[in-house]
Every structure is written in structure tokens, then in C-alpha cells.
Amino acid sequence: MGWWDSLWSSSASADDPLRKLDPKLREFLEKESPVKYSSGGGGSSSSSSTPQPNTSQKPTESTSLIPKTSATSESSSSDKPVVPAESQFQDGRYAHLWKSYRPLAEIEAETKSDHEKLMDVLEGYKERKAQIGRAALENCALEQVDWRSCMSNPSWSERMTMCRDQVRKFEKCYMTQTRLLKALGYLQSFDQSPEVEEDIQMHADTLYHRMLKQEAEIAAAKKEGRPIPKFAPLITRPKANAATPDPELTPEQQEMLKAKLEKVAEEDRAAEEEAIRGEIRAKAEVASKVQNLWRQQELDRQMRKEKGEETMWDKIAGVFNGGGSQEKK
């Protein structure tokens, strides 16, 4: 008799928003919804139907419920499903689907061959040079805009000089920014966070504009006949490796460093020297990673040999390694 209930509906049924739903749908919503709904009618009826003598038992029930609530909270926190960061629902839903999940990078790292691991290190070193160039271009964005605006809409004097001043300004910015990024240790280590790399890039841009101000002050002093002011060097120590000493330079590296510095202007030699030393440190780190890979390959080969699982490539590598060790002896 739905029409009778609609005419003479009670307050309990009127307060229940789920009263018109199908029972199966209502059961599904109560089970799957993260917010559990409890109707007001049920609570009022349960409170009204509670017998009076139970009030005398409230103290004993409250004291007995204290340890139970703490135990249930601990069990709920320990039994809460944990999902990886890749899951869209971090509240624990669909945790059973994420039990066997492994990141793709982890699986690829396990299935890579020794040659692929070595190529990853070398490709990372090559990519470092390209990223240094992109970072320098980002710091020289304003100079690049001036150059392009001059080429697209030049004045009569700029047309006669082919935007020579803008081109020189951009080239100076790009070369100096690249030099400063290398000297400060930009992308020198594979373990540096993106925040550290961004700080190094911003610091290089700050040093470049400080250098421009110093050059303007020197030019103004020369024009006015005043004594030329002296400034502290822009780079005294690489920012990214202030705690680690520089690797000792070999005689060949020292000669190469001296020859390169002779081709640079006097005011730019300090930054150029730090940039060359930064490149030497980056190459030294790549060389150490390659040596670690070779050492790990040798350990894996020895383990396979002890287990009787030596492959044909292991035998060939063992012959060459043995010959090399005998020559060293």
C-alpha cells in the first residue's frame, strides 16, 4: 500500500532519503560507499526500544569497551590496505589489484643486459651535454627574443649590420651560461634531485647578470677616468660538490687545461677553468660507474661459474680477462 504510506508517511520514513530505492541497490550502496549511512529512524527506534534496566549496566559496558575500541583501531590501522603511488585511489580501494604490481622501470632494470646497462651510462653522459645547452637557452631567453625581433622587424641600422649586436649579445650569454652551468656542477651527478638542478640553473643566471653589472661598472669607470674597481671572482668552488675534493689532474690534463685557458680572455679564465674541472669530474664519475658495472659483471660471472651455469660468453670473457690479468702481472 504505497499510496497509503505516501499520504500518511511517518517522520522516520520521511527523513530516510534511501526509502524509495530497491533493496538490492540499497544494500550495494551501503557496502561500497566510503561514507556509511545510518537512517535517523533506525536510531530513534533503537533508542526507544532500549529497555530501562540496561542503564544500570552502562558503567560496566563503558569500561569494557575502552580496550576494545583501542584494539579495533590498531587492527584497522594495521589491516588497512596499502596501494602504490600510481594508484588513483590512495584510500586503499582496489588494493587487491595492486598486490603484484611492480614499476616498469624496476622490471626493465632487471631484464636489461650488461651491454644495455653500459649504454645507459654513456647515453646519460651524452644527454647531459644536450640538457646543459637547453638550460643555457632557457637562461638566455630574453637575448634570443631580442635577436628574433631584430631579424623579423629590423631598423635601418640593424639591417645594415645584420643584427650584429644582438647576435653577439646572445652568443656571449649562451657561452657564459654554459660555462657557468658546467662549473657549478649542473647534471654532474646522476643522484641529484631536480630541485638541486633548478637551483644551480637559477644561480648560474644570477652570476651572469652580476657579471654584466660588473662589466658595466668597469666600462663606466674607464670612460670617466676613475680607478677600475676590483671584484671577487664569480666562482670560487663548485656549488654541487663543495664537500668533495677535485680529482687530481694528470700531466696530460694539466697541459690541456693550460692550452685551453690561453685561448680565453683574462676575465673569463677563472670561470673557464672551473668549467673544465667540472667536465673532468663528470667524466670521472662516468668512469667510476662503468668500472662498477664491469666489477658487477665479473662477480655475476664467477657466481654462475660456481653454480655450473657458465655460458659460452662467460668462457670467452674469462679467457680475455685472464689474458689481461697475466699481462698486467
LINRABEL-V447126 format. One record per residue. N is the residue number from 1. RES is the residue in one letter. PHI is phi in radians with two decimals (NA if undefined). BURIAL is I if it has 16 or more other ideal C-beta (glycine too) atoms within 10 Angstrom, else O. D_CENTER is the distance of its C-alpha to the mean C-alpha in Angstrom with 2 decimals. Layout:
N_RES_PHI_BURIAL_D_CENTER / N_RES_PHI_BURIAL_D_CENTER
//
This chain:
1_M_NA_O_65.42 / 2_G_-1.18_O_62.33 / 3_W_-1.21_O_64.52 / 4_W_-1.19_O_66.11 / 5_D_-1.21_O_62.73 / 6_S_-1.21_O_61.64 / 7_L_-1.38_O_64.84 / 8_W_-2.08_O_64.93 / 9_S_-1.37_O_61.28 / 10_S_-1.39_O_60.59 / 11_S_-1.18_O_58.10 / 12_A_-1.16_O_55.98 / 13_S_-1.28_O_55.58 / 14_A_-1.24_O_55.01 / 15_D_-1.41_O_52.09 / 16_D_-1.63_I_50.41 / 17_P_-1.30_O_48.21 / 18_L_-1.73_O_47.94 / 19_R_-1.24_O_51.71 / 20_K_-1.63_O_52.12 / 21_L_-1.42_O_49.43 / 22_D_-1.15_O_50.34 / 23_P_-1.01_O_50.35 / 24_K_-1.19_O_48.01 / 25_L_-1.15_O_45.51 / 26_R_-1.13_O_45.79 / 27_E_-1.13_O_45.18 / 28_F_-1.12_O_42.06 / 29_L_-1.14_O_40.65 / 30_E_-1.14_O_41.43 / 31_K_-1.43_O_39.67 / 32_E_-1.64_O_36.45 / 33_S_-1.25_O_35.96 / 34_P_-1.17_O_33.50 / 35_V_-1.73_O_36.02 / 36_K_-1.39_O_39.29 / 37_Y_-1.71_O_42.32 / 38_S_-2.24_O_45.57 / 39_S_-1.23_O_48.60 / 40_G_-1.23_O_50.67 / 41_G_-1.18_I_53.84 / 42_G_-1.13_O_52.91 / 43_G_-1.18_O_52.13 / 44_S_-1.21_O_55.39 / 45_S_-1.20_O_57.42 / 46_S_-1.20_O_56.00 / 47_S_-1.25_O_56.68 / 48_S_-1.30_O_60.16 / 49_S_-1.49_O_60.95 / 50_T_-1.26_O_59.93 / 51_P_-1.24_O_63.15 / 52_Q_-1.20_O_64.22 / 53_P_-1.10_O_64.81 / 54_N_-1.22_O_61.09 / 55_T_-1.14_O_60.51 / 56_S_-1.25_O_62.12 / 57_Q_-1.66_O_59.54 / 58_K_-1.11_O_56.48 / 59_P_-1.06_O_56.18 / 60_T_-1.17_O_56.19 / 61_E_-1.19_O_53.74 / 62_S_-1.15_O_51.34 / 63_T_-1.20_O_51.48 / 64_S_-1.37_O_50.89 / 65_L_-1.45_O_47.94 / 66_I_-1.08_O_45.91 / 67_P_-1.17_O_44.77 / 68_K_-1.19_O_44.33 / 69_T_-1.15_O_41.84 / 70_S_-1.14_O_39.73 / 71_A_-1.15_O_39.89 / 72_T_-1.18_O_38.96 / 73_S_-1.16_O_35.96 / 74_E_-1.16_O_34.74 / 75_S_-1.18_O_35.37 / 76_S_-1.19_O_33.62 / 77_S_-1.22_O_30.45 / 78_S_-1.35_O_30.56 / 79_D_-1.52_O_31.45 / 80_K_-1.18_O_28.76 / 81_P_-1.20_O_26.82 / 82_V_-1.86_O_23.12 / 83_V_-2.07_I_20.99 / 84_P_-1.22_O_17.42 / 85_A_-1.20_O_14.70 / 86_E_-1.27_O_15.58 / 87_S_-1.29_I_19.01 / 88_Q_-1.32_O_20.16 / 89_F_-1.94_O_22.56 / 90_Q_-1.50_O_21.12 / 91_D_-1.45_O_24.72 / 92_G_1.85_O_25.52 / 93_R_-1.21_O_27.28 / 94_Y_1.01_O_27.47 / 95_A_-1.15_O_26.16 / 96_H_-1.18_O_28.70 / 97_L_-1.41_O_27.06 / 98_W_-1.73_I_23.67 / 99_K_-1.11_O_25.35 / 100_S_-1.68_O_25.04 / 101_Y_-1.37_O_21.62 / 102_R_-2.37_O_19.17 / 103_P_-1.06_O_15.86 / 104_L_-1.13_O_16.61 / 105_A_-1.11_O_14.26 / 106_E_-1.19_O_16.20 / 107_I_-1.17_O_19.47 / 108_E_-1.15_O_18.87 / 109_A_-1.16_O_18.00 / 110_E_-1.31_O_21.30 / 111_T_-1.58_O_23.33 / 112_K_-1.29_O_22.34 / 113_S_-1.43_O_25.16 / 114_D_-1.13_O_25.22 / 115_H_-1.16_O_25.59 / 116_E_-1.16_O_22.52 / 117_K_-1.11_O_20.38 / 118_L_-1.15_I_22.00 / 119_M_-1.18_O_21.44 / 120_D_-1.09_O_17.68 / 121_V_-1.14_I_17.65 / 122_L_-1.20_O_20.01 / 123_E_-1.15_O_18.32 / 124_G_-1.12_O_15.03 / 125_Y_-1.20_I_17.32 / 126_K_-1.19_O_19.01 / 127_E_-1.15_O_15.95 / 128_R_-1.05_I_15.03 / 129_K_-1.11_O_18.39 / 130_A_-1.15_O_17.96 / 131_Q_-1.22_O_14.69 / 132_I_-1.12_I_16.60 / 133_G_-1.10_O_19.40 / 134_R_-1.17_O_17.46 / 135_A_-1.14_I_16.11 / 136_A_-1.13_I_19.77 / 137_L_-1.13_I_21.06 / 138_E_-1.12_O_19.00 / 139_N_-1.25_I_20.48 / 140_C_-1.80_I_23.88 / 141_A_-1.14_O_23.98 / 142_L_-1.17_O_27.12 / 143_E_-1.12_I_28.95 / 144_Q_-1.19_I_28.23 / 145_V_-1.13_O_29.62 / 146_D_-1.07_I_32.70 / 147_W_-1.14_I_33.29 / 148_R_-1.19_O_33.11 / 149_S_-1.15_O_35.32 / 150_C_-1.18_I_37.77 / 151_M_-1.26_O_37.93 / 152_S_-1.46_O_38.41 / 153_N_-2.45_O_40.90 / 154_P_-1.45_O_42.28 / 155_S_-1.45_O_45.21 / 156_W_-1.17_O_48.31 / 157_S_-1.20_O_47.27 / 158_E_-1.17_I_43.72 / 159_R_-1.19_O_45.30 / 160_M_-1.24_O_47.58 / 161_T_-1.64_O_44.82 / 162_M_0.99_O_42.29 / 163_C_0.97_I_39.71 / 164_R_-1.12_O_39.73 / 165_D_-1.13_O_38.54 / 166_Q_-1.18_I_35.49 / 167_V_-1.16_I_34.63 / 168_R_-1.13_O_35.00 / 169_K_-1.10_I_32.92 / 170_F_-1.21_I_30.02 / 171_E_-1.10_O_30.38 / 172_K_-1.12_I_30.49 / 173_C_-1.11_I_27.34 / 174_Y_-1.14_I_25.42 / 175_M_-1.14_O_26.78 / 176_T_-1.22_I_26.27 / 177_Q_-1.11_I_22.67 / 178_T_-1.07_I_21.88 / 179_R_-1.12_I_23.81 / 180_L_-1.19_I_22.11 / 181_L_-1.11_I_18.54 / 182_K_-1.17_I_19.74 / 183_A_-1.18_I_21.62 / 184_L_-1.43_I_18.84 / 185_G_1.53_I_16.63 / 186_Y_-1.22_I_14.12 / 187_L_0.99_I_12.02 / 188_Q_-1.34_I_14.63 / 189_S_-2.00_O_12.77 / 190_F_-1.31_O_10.55 / 191_D_-1.66_O_9.26 / 192_Q_-1.28_O_8.11 / 193_S_-1.37_O_5.07 / 194_P_-1.06_O_4.69 / 195_E_-1.14_O_7.42 / 196_V_-1.15_I_9.45 / 197_E_-1.10_I_9.52 / 198_E_-1.16_O_10.66 / 199_D_-1.11_I_13.13 / 200_I_-1.13_I_14.47 / 201_Q_-1.10_I_15.07 / 202_M_-1.17_O_16.88 / 203_H_-1.17_I_18.77 / 204_A_-1.10_I_19.95 / 205_D_-1.14_I_21.28 / 206_T_-1.12_O_23.02 / 207_L_-1.13_I_24.65 / 208_Y_-1.14_I_25.87 / 209_H_-1.20_O_27.60 / 210_R_-1.15_O_29.02 / 211_M_-1.13_I_30.45 / 212_L_-1.10_O_32.04 / 213_K_-1.13_O_33.70 / 214_Q_-1.13_I_35.03 / 215_E_-1.13_O_36.45 / 216_A_-1.15_O_38.10 / 217_E_-1.15_O_39.68 / 218_I_-1.16_O_40.96 / 219_A_-1.13_O_42.44 / 220_A_-1.17_O_44.12 / 221_A_-1.15_O_45.56 / 222_K_-1.14_O_46.99 / 223_K_-1.20_O_48.50 / 224_E_-1.57_O_50.12 / 225_G_1.37_O_51.30 / 226_R_-1.52_O_49.42 / 227_P_-1.12_O_47.95 / 228_I_-1.27_O_44.54 / 229_P_-1.22_O_41.93 / 230_K_-1.91_O_39.76 / 231_F_-2.11_O_36.09 / 232_A_-1.24_O_33.73 / 233_P_-1.07_O_31.42 / 234_L_-1.14_I_28.11 / 235_I_-2.14_I_26.18 / 236_T_-1.88_O_27.52 / 237_R_-2.70_O_24.70 / 238_P_-1.02_I_21.19 / 239_K_-1.15_I_18.84 / 240_A_-1.35_I_16.04 / 241_N_-2.28_I_18.78 / 242_A_-1.25_O_21.41 / 243_A_-1.64_O_22.19 / 244_T_-1.83_O_22.60 / 245_P_-1.30_O_25.68 / 246_D_-1.24_O_25.84 / 247_P_-1.15_O_27.16 / 248_E_-1.17_O_30.88 / 249_L_-1.42_O_31.86 / 250_T_-1.33_O_34.41 / 251_P_-1.01_O_37.58 / 252_E_-1.14_O_36.46 / 253_Q_-1.18_O_33.18 / 254_Q_-1.15_O_35.21 / 255_E_-1.15_O_37.63 / 256_M_-1.12_O_34.90 / 257_L_-1.12_I_33.35 / 258_K_-1.15_O_36.82 / 259_A_-1.16_O_37.65 / 260_K_-1.24_O_34.56 / 261_L_-1.21_O_35.09 / 262_E_-1.17_O_38.69 / 263_K_-1.54_O_37.64 / 264_V_-1.85_I_35.55 / 265_A_-1.11_O_37.15 / 266_E_-1.07_O_37.86 / 267_E_-1.28_O_35.60 / 268_D_-1.82_I_32.56 / 269_R_-1.23_O_33.13 / 270_A_-1.13_I_31.12 / 271_A_-1.18_I_27.90 / 272_E_-1.15_I_28.71 / 273_E_-1.11_I_29.33 / 274_E_-1.16_I_25.99 / 275_A_-1.14_I_24.29 / 276_I_-1.16_I_26.31 / 277_R_-1.14_I_25.51 / 278_G_-1.12_I_21.77 / 279_E_-1.13_O_22.37 / 280_I_-1.15_I_24.44 / 281_R_-1.15_I_21.80 / 282_A_-1.13_I_19.25 / 283_K_-1.14_O_22.08 / 284_A_-1.13_O_22.96 / 285_E_-1.19_I_19.56 / 286_V_-1.10_I_19.76 / 287_A_-1.11_O_23.33 / 288_S_-1.16_O_22.53 / 289_K_-1.16_I_20.10 / 290_V_-1.13_O_22.88 / 291_Q_-1.12_O_25.43 / 292_N_-1.13_O_23.54 / 293_L_-1.13_O_23.46 / 294_W_-1.11_O_27.15 / 295_R_-1.14_O_27.94 / 296_Q_-1.16_O_26.33 / 297_Q_-1.08_I_28.29 / 298_E_-1.16_O_31.43 / 299_L_-1.13_O_30.99 / 300_D_-1.10_O_30.51 / 301_R_-1.16_I_33.59 / 302_Q_-1.16_O_35.62 / 303_M_-1.16_O_34.76 / 304_R_-1.13_O_35.83 / 305_K_-1.18_O_38.95 / 306_E_-1.18_O_39.88 / 307_K_-1.43_O_39.50 / 308_G_1.36_O_41.63 / 309_E_-1.95_O_38.94 / 310_E_-1.22_O_38.84 / 311_T_-1.65_O_38.30 / 312_M_-1.13_O_40.04 / 313_W_-1.14_O_36.99 / 314_D_-1.13_I_36.79 / 315_K_-1.16_O_40.43 / 316_I_-1.15_O_39.96 / 317_A_-1.14_O_36.98 / 318_G_-1.14_O_39.06 / 319_V_-1.14_O_41.96 / 320_F_-1.18_O_39.94 / 321_N_-1.17_O_38.22 / 322_G_-1.14_O_41.59 / 323_G_-1.14_O_43.17 / 324_G_-1.14_O_40.52 / 325_S_-1.19_O_40.95 / 326_Q_-1.20_O_44.73 / 327_E_-1.14_O_44.53 / 328_K_-1.12_O_42.42 / 329_K_-1.15_O_45.08
//
